[in-house]
Amino acid sequence: MTGTVVVTGVGVTSPTGLGAADHWTATCQGRAAIDRVTRFDPERYPARLAGEVRGFVAEEHLPSRLIPQTDRMTRLALVAADWALADAGVSRGDLNEFDIGVVTASSSGGFEFGEGELRNLWSKGGQYVSAYQSYAWFYAVNTGQISIRHGLRGPSGVLVSDQAGGLDAIAQARRKIRKGAKLIVSGGVDASLCSWGWAALLTSGRLSVADDPDRAYLPFDARASGHVPGEGGALLILEDAASARERGVSGWYGEIAGYGATFDPRPGSDREPGLRNAVRLALRDARADPGEIDVVFADAAATPELDRAEAEAIAAVLGPRAVPVTAPKTMTGRLNSGAGPLDLVTALLAIRDGLVPPTANVAPDPGYPIDLVVGAPRRRAVRAALVLARGQGGFNSAVVVRAPEPGHARPPAVPAELADPP
Amino acid sequence: MNQTEFKIDDLRRVLREAAGTPEEVDLEDDILDMEFEVLGYDSLALQETGSRVERVYGIELEDGAIVDARTPREFLSTVNMRLADLDAG
């Protein structure tokens, strides 16, 4: 064991694409996937836009036995896990089942499933409630179902810290590997775009009520007025580098090099929010100088106060306008626990291809001391990226990912549309 | 003679609705004496299946009786005993 934890596989189920390749192409093209909600009728709600995963037919990917017992978020997670394991070239029998675990994040559990069963309970009676309700709506159900499907019996768990949870899960997975696990499937996939989930999301008071998809989620823009929620996320295969080499893996996406997490001071306190310290802790953990960071993937809350706190935290640690900052989540909406893992995958692909994807739709407010990438992707060698995520209630998390050592990179795959500019 | 009898095709249908179709086995084969475990149905799948049978046939099945059924033949027998009780009552 080296203590170095690398990412050897990724799986994406996101509004921007089913599969990492489609997600990366759409993201580099700045193709936003935000639109009017179709999963339920949003007409009577103040917020009506979301980033939905379109065209996902669970039955095409999963055995029939899993359909009656799974919420949408679990189906999306199971498929992302399948793809991540395949991408990492892991198959049953490669490793001891007790050396492989699953650590995911969840922000709400299986809301759509739960809503259906609560409806059955109150409209028809208790005997109409599915026996699978007993676990289908649990926070930990994605971890459990992935573990069962692939026979992974190593250290496992679930992290619940709102939108910061996805990064916290990755950090927990790294801890488990440093304690002896060889491989952990980690990340997060959330999906609560149902009327019950929507009612819960509305209580944040932070949802955009705009009806124009191009003007609804505008972080770091003078017109910022809240965010659009989305569904989906990503799962990553984390491995001890030495163990990965032992099983014959020669190339990976990068290293989970640093992590920092803080909690905000109580509301009304005059102390500063915790994000700046989370960034410093992550850099220290990665033994990285601020100058080493080539790009920041912002949390991008899209409320003036939170945007200011984030821009100032980035500028305070890395220098004002010193490093490109981007928020591809403007194309997916905020994915709760799926956000951090999806940004990590995007950051790793930015490292692989030397391309920083843009922030969609935003006209940056020059009052923020950051260099926001908008319009077109920016070509730039990326050796290290910083990914930020904040969860409502005071959670701040930061992860530093580093490029693989020379000779260990995955081959680049620049989307064809971008490889040959007209 | 019972007015209603719960037959193997009824069980096949309810199993599919309740818990999906197993990949390893063809439910249309002669499954009467195959164990549910071999068919790929666990205790929760049987509980959900039993619950649907209760609703459709207006009977009550004890949880234990359903989960104790190891094979479709035993499941059918449990259900048909209750149906007979219903007719007799």
Interface residues (C-beta under 8 A of the other chain):
Chain A: P63 S64 R65 L66 I67 P68 Q69 Q127 Y128 S130 A131 Y132 S134
Chain B: R16 E17 A18 A19 G20 T21 P22 E23 G40 L44 A45 Q47 E48 S51 E54 R55
